Amino acid sequence: MNSKSAPTSATNKILHCIGAALLVALLSGCHSLKVSEPKRTAAEQLLLSTAADRGLQGVNLAPLRGKKVFLEEQYFRSYDQEYILGAIRELISTNGAFLVRKIDDAEIIVEARCGGLGIDTRTTLFGIPEIPIPIPMVGTLATPEIALYKAELHDSTGKFVLLAYDNKTGAYVHSTGSLAGKAYFNFYKLLGFFNWRSTDIPELDPRVFKRMQEKK
């Protein structure tokens, strides 16, 4: 009797250990972390803001130096217009003008216009694309994409104009003409496993962004 109970006891211990391990695995598997995501990606927003920054970069507004300037915003319509209008205010200020909040206090009015700000996307695929397959009573399932080579190219372009005129007489003071800026962010995939990106946006290039942080 004693010789039979010893193996049985050892077996029970083994089963208890296995059960405990499975319970721990199940409990740990139930844990999940939910991260909310904004409606727009960082890449999209940086493509637009970088194109805008480059369009306004280095613009000479010397005729406004020392003048009280009001920025007229009512004709400006664009994506992320709050950011771009802020960049225009910064441009006016760094050129030596004095920004005023009320139009009656201004000597010169600067009218800002946007001719366009957007992103063009092109996709090239050598391989088998994702194929949707309708299944009765279930819905639609899609086969996985098989990419021998895939390129997703994203180019942003912005066009802006600033017109300055006298607040009292409406006489022409200065115009920047068309100001254009561009940016790009490209993503590539090879043989379904090798992925890389190419961009001229510093914040989206880890190597360039790291050097920028080190210089601070």
C-alpha positions as a Markdown table, in Angstrom:
| # | Residue | x | y | z |
|---|---|---|---|---|
| 1 | Met | 0.0 | 0.0 | 0.0 |
| 2 | Asn | 2.8 | 2.4 | 0.9 |
| 3 | Ser | 4.7 | 1.7 | -2.3 |
| 4 | Lys | 1.6 | 2.6 | -4.4 |
| 5 | Ser | 0.7 | 5.8 | -2.5 |
| 6 | Ala | 4.2 | 7.3 | -3.0 |
| 7 | Pro | 3.9 | 7.5 | -6.9 |
| 8 | Thr | 0.3 | 8.7 | -6.5 |
| 9 | Ser | 1.4 | 11.5 | -4.2 |
| 10 | Ala | 4.2 | 12.5 | -6.6 |
| 11 | Thr | 1.8 | 12.5 | -9.5 |
| 12 | Asn | -0.6 | 14.8 | -7.7 |
| 13 | Lys | 2.1 | 17.3 | -6.9 |
| 14 | Ile | 3.1 | 17.3 | -10.6 |
| 15 | Leu | -0.5 | 17.9 | -11.6 |
| 16 | His | -0.9 | 20.7 | -9.1 |
| 17 | Cys | 2.3 | 22.4 | -10.4 |
| 18 | Ile | 1.1 | 22.2 | -14.0 |
| 19 | Gly | -2.3 | 23.5 | -13.0 |
| 20 | Ala | -0.7 | 26.4 | -11.1 |
| 21 | Ala | 1.5 | 27.2 | -14.1 |
| 22 | Leu | -1.5 | 27.2 | -16.5 |
| 23 | Leu | -3.4 | 29.5 | -14.1 |
| 24 | Val | -0.6 | 32.0 | -14.0 |
| 25 | Ala | -0.3 | 31.9 | -17.8 |
| 26 | Leu | -4.0 | 32.5 | -18.2 |
| 27 | Leu | -4.1 | 35.3 | -15.7 |
| 28 | Ser | -1.1 | 37.0 | -17.3 |
| 29 | Gly | -2.6 | 36.5 | -20.7 |
| 30 | Cys | -5.8 | 38.4 | -19.7 |
| 31 | His | -3.8 | 41.6 | -19.1 |
| 32 | Ser | -3.9 | 44.2 | -21.9 |
| 33 | Leu | -2.9 | 47.8 | -22.3 |
| 34 | Lys | -5.2 | 50.0 | -24.4 |
| 35 | Val | -3.6 | 53.1 | -26.0 |
| 36 | Ser | -5.9 | 55.6 | -27.7 |
| 37 | Glu | -4.8 | 57.0 | -31.0 |
| 38 | Pro | -5.6 | 60.4 | -32.6 |
| 39 | Lys | -7.5 | 60.5 | -35.8 |
| 40 | Arg | -4.5 | 61.8 | -37.7 |
| 41 | Thr | -1.0 | 60.3 | -37.7 |
| 42 | Ala | 2.1 | 62.2 | -36.7 |
| 43 | Ala | 3.5 | 61.7 | -40.2 |
| 44 | Glu | 0.5 | 63.4 | -41.8 |
| 45 | Gln | 0.7 | 66.4 | -39.5 |
| 46 | Leu | 4.4 | 66.8 | -39.8 |
| 47 | Leu | 4.3 | 66.5 | -43.6 |
| 48 | Leu | 1.9 | 69.5 | -43.7 |
| 49 | Ser | 3.6 | 71.6 | -41.0 |
| 50 | Thr | 7.1 | 71.1 | -42.5 |
| 51 | Ala | 5.9 | 72.1 | -46.0 |
| 52 | Ala | 4.4 | 75.3 | -44.4 |
| 53 | Asp | 7.6 | 76.0 | -42.4 |
| 54 | Arg | 9.7 | 75.7 | -45.5 |
| 55 | Gly | 7.4 | 77.9 | -47.6 |
| 56 | Leu | 7.7 | 80.7 | -45.0 |
| 57 | Gln | 11.4 | 80.2 | -44.2 |
| 58 | Gly | 13.6 | 83.2 | -44.7 |
| 59 | Val | 11.0 | 85.4 | -46.2 |
| 60 | Asn | 12.1 | 89.1 | -46.2 |
| 61 | Leu | 9.5 | 91.5 | -44.8 |
| 62 | Ala | 11.8 | 94.5 | -44.5 |
| 63 | Pro | 9.1 | 97.1 | -45.5 |
| 64 | Leu | 7.3 | 96.1 | -42.3 |
| 65 | Arg | 10.2 | 96.8 | -39.9 |
| 66 | Gly | 9.3 | 99.2 | -37.1 |
| 67 | Lys | 5.6 | 99.3 | -38.2 |
| 68 | Lys | 2.5 | 98.3 | -36.2 |
| 69 | Val | 1.0 | 95.3 | -38.1 |
| 70 | Phe | -2.3 | 93.6 | -37.9 |
| 71 | Leu | -2.6 | 90.1 | -39.5 |
| 72 | Glu | -5.8 | 89.7 | -41.4 |
| 73 | Glu | -6.9 | 86.0 | -41.1 |
| 74 | Gln | -10.3 | 85.9 | -42.6 |
| 75 | Tyr | -9.2 | 85.0 | -46.1 |
| 76 | Phe | -6.9 | 82.2 | -44.9 |
| 77 | Arg | -8.3 | 78.7 | -45.1 |
| 78 | Ser | -6.2 | 75.6 | -44.8 |
| 79 | Tyr | -5.5 | 72.4 | -42.9 |
| 80 | Asp | -3.8 | 73.2 | -39.5 |
| 81 | Gln | -4.3 | 76.9 | -40.1 |
| 82 | Glu | -3.8 | 77.7 | -36.5 |
| 83 | Tyr | -0.2 | 76.5 | -36.7 |
| 84 | Ile | 0.5 | 78.2 | -40.0 |
| 85 | Leu | -1.0 | 81.6 | -38.9 |
| 86 | Gly | 1.2 | 81.3 | -35.8 |
| 87 | Ala | 4.2 | 80.8 | -38.0 |
| 88 | Ile | 3.2 | 83.9 | -40.1 |
| 89 | Arg | 2.9 | 86.0 | -36.9 |
| 90 | Glu | 6.4 | 84.8 | -35.9 |
| 91 | Leu | 7.7 | 85.7 | -39.3 |
| 92 | Ile | 6.3 | 89.2 | -39.0 |
| 93 | Ser | 7.7 | 89.6 | -35.6 |
| 94 | Thr | 11.2 | 88.4 | -36.4 |
| 95 | Asn | 11.3 | 90.9 | -39.3 |
| 96 | Gly | 11.1 | 93.7 | -36.8 |
| 97 | Ala | 7.4 | 94.6 | -37.0 |
| 98 | Phe | 5.1 | 95.1 | -34.0 |
| 99 | Leu | 2.0 | 92.9 | -33.9 |
| 100 | Val | -1.2 | 94.4 | -32.7 |
| 101 | Arg | -4.4 | 92.7 | -31.7 |
| 102 | Lys | -6.9 | 95.3 | -33.0 |
| 103 | Ile | -7.1 | 96.4 | -36.6 |
| 104 | Asp | -7.6 | 100.1 | -35.6 |
| 105 | Asp | -4.2 | 100.1 | -33.9 |
| 106 | Ala | -2.4 | 99.0 | -37.0 |
| 107 | Glu | -0.4 | 101.1 | -39.5 |
| 108 | Ile | -0.2 | 98.2 | -42.0 |
| 109 | Ile | -2.5 | 95.2 | -42.6 |
| 110 | Val | -1.0 | 91.9 | -43.7 |
| 111 | Glu | -3.4 | 89.7 | -45.6 |
| 112 | Ala | -2.5 | 86.0 | -45.6 |
| 113 | Arg | -3.8 | 83.6 | -48.2 |
| 114 | Cys | -3.3 | 79.8 | -48.8 |
| 115 | Gly | -3.2 | 78.6 | -52.3 |
| 116 | Gly | -3.1 | 74.9 | -51.2 |
| 117 | Leu | -1.7 | 72.6 | -48.6 |
| 118 | Gly | -2.1 | 68.9 | -49.0 |
| 119 | Ile | -0.4 | 65.5 | -49.5 |
| 120 | Asp | -0.1 | 63.4 | -52.6 |
| 121 | Thr | 0.2 | 59.6 | -52.1 |
| 122 | Arg | 1.4 | 57.1 | -54.6 |
| 123 | Thr | 1.7 | 53.3 | -54.1 |
| 124 | Thr | 3.7 | 50.8 | -56.2 |
| 125 | Leu | 3.4 | 47.1 | -55.5 |
| 126 | Phe | 5.1 | 44.1 | -57.2 |
| 127 | Gly | 3.5 | 41.0 | -55.8 |
| 128 | Ile | -0.1 | 39.9 | -54.9 |
| 129 | Pro | -2.4 | 42.6 | -53.4 |
| 130 | Glu | -4.8 | 42.0 | -50.6 |
| 131 | Ile | -7.9 | 40.3 | -52.1 |
| 132 | Pro | -11.3 | 40.6 | -50.3 |
| 133 | Ile | -13.3 | 37.3 | -50.4 |
| 134 | Pro | -17.0 | 37.5 | -49.5 |
| 135 | Ile | -18.1 | 34.6 | -47.4 |
| 136 | Pro | -21.9 | 33.9 | -46.9 |
| 137 | Met | -23.2 | 34.3 | -43.4 |
| 138 | Val | -19.8 | 35.6 | -42.2 |
| 139 | Gly | -18.8 | 38.7 | -44.1 |
| 140 | Thr | -15.7 | 39.5 | -46.1 |
| 141 | Leu | -12.3 | 38.2 | -45.4 |
| 142 | Ala | -9.1 | 39.4 | -47.0 |
| 143 | Thr | -6.1 | 37.4 | -48.1 |
| 144 | Pro | -2.8 | 38.8 | -46.8 |
| 145 | Glu | -0.8 | 41.0 | -49.1 |
| 146 | Ile | 2.4 | 39.4 | -50.5 |
| 147 | Ala | 4.8 | 42.1 | -51.4 |
| 148 | Leu | 8.0 | 41.3 | -53.3 |
| 149 | Tyr | 8.5 | 45.1 | -53.4 |
| 150 | Lys | 6.3 | 47.9 | -52.2 |
| 151 | Ala | 6.7 | 51.6 | -52.1 |
| 152 | Glu | 4.4 | 54.1 | -50.5 |
| 153 | Leu | 5.4 | 57.7 | -51.4 |
| 154 | His | 3.9 | 60.7 | -49.6 |
| 155 | Asp | 4.7 | 64.3 | -50.8 |
| 156 | Ser | 3.3 | 67.4 | -49.2 |
| 157 | Thr | 3.2 | 70.8 | -50.9 |
| 158 | Gly | 2.1 | 74.2 | -49.5 |
| 159 | Lys | 1.6 | 77.5 | -51.3 |
| 160 | Phe | 1.1 | 80.9 | -49.5 |
| 161 | Val | 1.0 | 84.6 | -50.2 |
| 162 | Leu | 1.3 | 87.6 | -47.9 |
| 163 | Leu | 0.0 | 91.0 | -49.0 |
| 164 | Ala | 0.7 | 94.1 | -47.0 |
| 165 | Tyr | -1.2 | 97.4 | -47.5 |
| 166 | Asp | -1.7 | 100.7 | -45.6 |
| 167 | Asn | -4.5 | 100.5 | -43.1 |
| 168 | Lys | -5.7 | 104.1 | -43.8 |
| 169 | Thr | -5.3 | 104.5 | -47.5 |
| 170 | Gly | -5.3 | 100.8 | -48.7 |
| 171 | Ala | -2.2 | 101.6 | -50.7 |
| 172 | Tyr | 0.1 | 98.7 | -51.6 |
| 173 | Val | 3.1 | 98.3 | -49.3 |
| 174 | His | 4.6 | 94.9 | -50.1 |
| 175 | Ser | 3.8 | 91.4 | -51.4 |
| 176 | Thr | 5.8 | 88.2 | -51.0 |
| 177 | Gly | 4.4 | 86.6 | -54.2 |
| 178 | Ser | 3.9 | 82.8 | -54.1 |
| 179 | Leu | 5.8 | 81.1 | -51.3 |
| 180 | Ala | 6.1 | 77.3 | -51.7 |
| 181 | Gly | 7.3 | 74.6 | -49.5 |
| 182 | Lys | 7.6 | 70.8 | -49.8 |
| 183 | Ala | 8.3 | 67.7 | -47.7 |
| 184 | Tyr | 8.3 | 63.9 | -48.3 |
| 185 | Phe | 8.0 | 60.7 | -46.3 |
| 186 | Asn | 8.4 | 57.4 | -48.1 |
| 187 | Phe | 8.0 | 53.8 | -46.9 |
| 188 | Tyr | 9.5 | 50.7 | -48.6 |
| 189 | Lys | 9.1 | 47.0 | -48.2 |
| 190 | Leu | 11.2 | 44.2 | -49.8 |
| 191 | Leu | 10.4 | 40.5 | -49.9 |
| 192 | Gly | 7.7 | 41.1 | -47.2 |
| 193 | Phe | 10.3 | 41.3 | -44.4 |
| 194 | Phe | 12.7 | 44.2 | -45.0 |
| 195 | Asn | 11.2 | 47.6 | -44.2 |
| 196 | Trp | 12.8 | 51.0 | -44.3 |
| 197 | Arg | 11.8 | 54.7 | -44.7 |
| 198 | Ser | 13.2 | 57.8 | -46.4 |
| 199 | Thr | 12.2 | 61.3 | -45.4 |
| 200 | Asp | 13.5 | 64.9 | -45.3 |
| 201 | Ile | 11.5 | 65.6 | -42.1 |
| 202 | Pro | 13.9 | 65.7 | -39.2 |
| 203 | Glu | 11.3 | 64.6 | -36.6 |
| 204 | Leu | 10.5 | 61.4 | -38.6 |
| 205 | Asp | 14.2 | 60.4 | -39.1 |
| 206 | Pro | 15.5 | 58.8 | -35.9 |
| 207 | Arg | 19.1 | 59.5 | -36.7 |
| 208 | Val | 18.6 | 63.2 | -37.5 |
| 209 | Phe | 16.2 | 63.7 | -34.5 |
| 210 | Lys | 18.8 | 62.2 | -32.2 |
| 211 | Arg | 21.4 | 64.7 | -33.4 |
| 212 | Met | 18.9 | 67.5 | -33.0 |
| 213 | Gln | 18.4 | 66.5 | -29.3 |
| 214 | Glu | 22.1 | 66.2 | -28.7 |
| 215 | Lys | 22.7 | 69.8 | -29.9 |
| 216 | Lys | 20.2 | 71.2 | -27.3 |
